[in-house]
Amino acid sequence: MRNINVLLVLVSLISLVACAKAGKEVAEELGIIPSSCGSDGARIQATVNGNDFCADGQIIAVSDGVSVMITGIGLLGNTLSLQIDSIAEGTFPVTEAENAVLYMTVGSPYSSMPDHPGTITITGHDETTHRIKADLAVTVRNEMNGATKGITASVDVTYSTSD
């Protein structure tokens, strides 16, 4: 009798794990969550230490006409924020003071570092439609424990203006 109870518990646990993995796929098939990351003009997609990140929860982008602040929040609560100091096309350094990057995961902040500059390349900017496209490569550090994470990202967002 004890073996049957153990077997039932084991089968139940395996079923729960299988359902959890299939849950995201089912939600994508039903259209509850998208199967791709964003759409043109509303996409922040990144790889953080080899793990995919998509701002599939919310994207906020605001510009003052010279710079733009972009924040993308994933469905799991992870957040990637970029302060782009110049919306002109070209390649620029990413440090603590220039074109800063902040990544939040499980309540832990990781920020760009002055001693390991990354780069941001503005590949397109349309002042009429307020759309900006950029690629980013940076290493961020958690100041509390010294842990680092490598981030490569692609951004294609439409921003609002603060006028």
Protein Blocks (a to p, Z undefined) as FASTA:
>chain_A
ZZmmmmmmmmmmmmmmmmmmmmmmmmmmnomacfbecjehiacdddeehiacddfkbccd
ddehlaccdddddfkopacddddfbfcecdddddfknopacddeehiacdddfklccddd
dfbdcfklopacdddddddddfknopacddddddddddddfZZ
